Amino acid sequence: MSDLITQAQIAVDREDWSTLVNLLQLGLFTPTPPADGATALADWLPLAMTALAEGDFQVQWEVAKLFPNFGKVAIAPLVELLQDDTAELEARWYAARILGELNDVAAIAALVTQLNTSTDDDLSAVVAEALANLGSAGIEALTTLLPAPATRHFALKALAQIHQPAIIEPVLMVVADPAPAMRVLALETLSTFDDPRLPAVFMQAVKDPAAAVRRVAIASLGAHPDWVINGDRLSCLTECLWDLNLGVCRQTALTLGKIGNETAVPALKRVLLAQNTPPDLQGDVILALSWIGDSTAFKALQAGLPPHNLELTGAVLKTAISQLGRWSDPARHASIVQTFSRIVERSSEPELRLAIATALGELKHPAGLEPLIQLLADADPVVRLHAIVALQQVDPEMAYSRLTGLQASPVLSESLRDGVIVALREWNAQLPR
């Protein structure tokens, strides 16, 4: 063993770090007599600390993996390196991480002390992460750091990484923090849990003066529909559709859709039909109504579309077409085809007509054959191609029969006749020979 240590010391003197790492691995994993074990560790530890302090990133990475072999005897030199303001920052990072892995009372105390005194945010973040890696042992240590403004942010971020119910109590201490960013982080952390104390906390946050806090609270409620089954809570949430912040309004619409409660439909309908509702919010309301998906939601959505509402932008109308094309209730499909037919008659916009062709193909309702045939006359070849594909999806035999009959009709417009010819050519090309 002494020969290996001598070689390792020579490698240190020459700054031959790769050789040193190899010797460390050999020395620490070579069985030694029990009487010599402690002495061997004491001899190897300074060499490992030198490599950690002076080696490059790859050397530090390899050496750090060896430190569990040293156990508690490594704590004191690691703490010294962690607290050394003149040491390389990367080396101090590794010291913090190794101390966290050792899961020892002295190591925890050193990490807490460092987080209390550090002026380097990057180092503080690594120390907090090391405490988080301690799990239950780290929760108690991190909780002691929450009252101090200087360490609260790092302690809360570390607690957020510990997915254990034990963090709920300390994080609840921060939900009323003066800083909106801290309240946001606390709510995001708590949103991953289901605890009887939390619904009231999030409903209170819905009324927070900071829009960012309101938005994250509302988004979290969407992941916990059972928190909003109370009528008063749902009413409080629907009021946020009229929030002064557009982002909050949009998140509210999406959350109401995820909750899926039909009693929210009237409020969503009012927003959809209201004058000056921003297009982005209209699109989110349409999504919400389609997610709710019952008869009242369908009627509300239909009321917001042509011919009842001619003010929707193309992008919003395209969203509505896409959602209606996926409507799950077959009883509504005939009515949806009628809506699409009216839009085809009124709009020459290629994107809308393309969206309708795609949606009719997804619905697969026989009544969709006629509007799809009309789309064969479109001036845009992409629209015509999608109409051909959709005809084959709805009812291939009926569509082919209808097209062959139309081909002989003397009353077709020239554009439609051309479209029918192209459709039949495509169709015949796909038939087995």
Residue pairs with C-beta under 8 A, 6 or more apart in sequence:
1 27
1 30
1 32
1 36
1 40
1 43
4 23
4 26
4 27
4 30
5 27
5 43
5 44
5 47
7 19
7 23
8 20
8 23
8 24
8 27
8 44
8 47
9 47
10 16
11 17
11 19
11 20
11 23
12 20
12 47
12 50
12 51
15 54
17 51
17 54
17 55
17 56
17 59
18 59
20 47
20 50
20 51
20 55
20 59
21 51
21 55
21 59
21 62
21 63
24 44
24 47
24 48
24 51
24 63
24 66
25 62
25 66
27 40
27 44
28 44
28 66
28 69
29 69
32 40
41 69
41 70
41 71
41 73
42 73
44 70
45 70
45 73
45 74
45 77
46 77
48 63
48 66
48 67
48 70
48 74
49 77
49 78
49 81
51 59
51 60
51 63
52 60
52 63
52 64
52 81
52 91
52 94
52 95
53 81
53 87
53 88
53 91
54 88
54 91
55 63
57 90
60 90
60 91
60 94
64 94
64 97
64 98
67 74
67 78
67 98
67 101
67 102
68 101
68 102
71 102
72 102
72 104
72 106
74 98
74 102
75 99
75 102
75 104
75 106
75 107
75 110
78 95
78 98
78 99
78 107
78 110
79 95
79 99
79 106
79 107
79 110
81 87
81 91
81 92
81 95
82 92
82 95
82 96
82 99
82 110
82 111
82 114
82 127
83 110
83 114
84 92
89 120
89 122
89 123
92 123
93 122
93 123
93 126
96 111
96 114
96 123
96 126
96 127
96 130
97 126
97 129
97 130
97 133
99 107
99 110
99 111
99 130
100 107
100 111
100 129
100 130
100 131
100 132
100 133
100 134
100 138
101 130
101 133
103 134
103 137
108 131
108 134
108 137
108 138
108 141
111 127
111 130
111 131
111 141
112 131
112 141
112 144
112 145
114 123
114 124
114 127
115 124
115 127
115 128
115 131
115 145
115 151
115 154
115 155
116 145
116 148
116 150
116 151
118 124
118 127
124 151
124 154
125 154
125 157
127 154
128 142
128 154
128 155
128 157
128 158
129 158
129 161
131 138
131 141
131 142
131 155
131 158
132 138
132 142
132 158
132 159
132 161
132 162
134 141
135 162
135 164
136 164
136 166
138 158
138 162
139 159
139 162
139 164
139 166
139 167
139 170
142 155
142 158
142 159
142 170
143 155
143 159
143 170
145 151
145 152
145 154
145 155
146 152
146 155
146 156
146 170
146 173
146 174
147 173
152 174
152 177
152 182
153 182
153 185
156 171
156 174
156 182
156 185
156 186
156 189
157 185
159 167
159 170
159 171
159 189
160 167
160 171
160 185
160 188
160 189
163 192
165 193
165 195
167 189
168 190
168 193
168 195
168 197
168 198
171 186
171 189
171 190
172 186
172 190
172 197
172 201
174 182
174 183
174 185
174 186
175 183
175 186
175 187
175 190
175 201
175 205
176 183
177 183
177 186
180 208
180 210
180 212
180 213
181 212
183 205
183 208
183 210
183 213
184 210
184 212
184 213
184 216
187 201
187 202
187 205
187 213
187 216
187 217
187 220
188 216
188 220
190 198
190 201
190 202
190 220
191 202
191 216
191 219
191 220
191 223
191 224
194 224
198 224
198 227
199 224
199 227
199 228
199 233
202 217
202 220
202 221
202 224
202 227
203 217
203 221
203 227
203 233
203 236
205 213
205 214
205 216
205 217
206 214
206 217
206 218
206 221
206 236
206 237
206 240
207 214
207 236
208 214
208 217
211 243
211 244
211 245
211 247
211 248
214 240
214 243
214 245
214 248
215 245
215 247
215 248
215 251
218 237
218 240
218 248
218 251
218 252
218 255
219 251
219 254
219 255
221 227
221 228
221 237
221 255
221 259
222 254
222 255
222 258
222 259
223 258
225 258
225 259
225 260
225 261
227 233
228 234
228 237
228 259
228 261
229 261
231 263
234 259
234 261
234 263
234 264
237 252
237 255
237 256
237 264
238 252
238 256
238 264
238 267
240 248
240 249
240 252
241 249
241 252
241 253
241 256
241 267
241 268
241 270
241 271
242 249
242 271
243 249
243 252
246 278
246 280
246 281
249 271
249 281
250 280
250 281
250 284
253 268
253 271
253 281
253 284
253 285
253 287
253 288
254 284
254 287
254 288
256 264
256 267
256 268
256 288
256 292
257 284
257 287
257 288
257 289
257 290
257 291
257 292
258 291
260 291
260 292
260 293
261 292
262 292
262 294
262 296
262 297
264 288
264 292
265 289
265 292
265 294
265 296
265 297
265 300
266 300
268 285
268 288
268 289
268 297
268 300
269 289
269 300
269 303
269 304
271 277
271 281
271 282
271 285
272 282
272 285
272 286
272 289
272 300
272 301
272 303
272 304
272 309
273 303
273 304
273 309
277 285
279 312
279 313
279 315
279 316
282 304
282 312
282 313
282 316
283 315
283 316
283 319
285 304
286 301
286 304
286 316
286 319
286 320
286 323
287 319
287 323
289 297
289 298
289 300
289 301
289 323
290 297
290 301
290 323
290 324
290 326
290 327
293 327
293 328
293 329
295 329
295 332
298 327
298 329
298 332
298 335
301 320
301 323
301 324
302 308
302 335
302 339
303 309
304 312
304 320
305 312
305 317
305 320
305 339
305 343
306 312
306 317
306 339
306 342
306 343
306 346
307 342
307 346
312 320
314 349
314 351
314 352
317 343
317 347
317 352
318 351
318 352
318 355
321 340
321 343
321 352
321 355
321 356
321 359
322 355
322 358
322 359
324 336
324 339
324 340
324 359
325 336
325 355
325 358
325 359
325 360
325 362
325 363
326 359
326 362
327 333
327 336
327 363
333 363
333 365
333 367
334 365
334 367
336 359
336 363
336 365
337 360
337 363
337 365
337 367
337 368
337 371
338 367
340 356
340 359
340 360
340 368
340 371
341 370
341 371
343 352
343 356
344 353
344 356
344 371
344 374
344 375
347 353
350 378
350 380
350 382
350 383
353 375
353 378
353 380
353 383
354 380
354 382
354 383
354 386
356 371
356 375
357 372
357 375
357 383
357 386
357 387
357 389
357 390
358 386
358 390
360 368
360 371
360 372
360 390
360 394
361 368
361 372
361 386
361 389
361 390
361 391
361 393
361 394
362 393
363 394
364 393
364 394
364 395
365 394
366 394
366 395
366 398
368 390
368 394
369 391
369 394
369 395
369 398
369 399
369 402
372 387
372 390
372 391
372 394
372 399
373 387
373 391
373 402
373 403
373 406
373 416
373 420
374 416
375 383
375 384
375 386
375 387
375 419
376 384
376 387
376 388
376 416
376 419
376 420
376 422
376 423
377 413
377 415
377 416
377 418
377 419
378 384
378 387
378 415
378 419
379 415
384 419
384 422
384 423
385 426
387 419
387 423
388 422
388 423
388 426
388 427
391 399
391 403
391 423
392 399
392 427
400 424
400 427
403 420
403 423
403 424
403 427
404 424
406 412
406 416
406 420
407 417
407 420
407 421
407 424
412 420
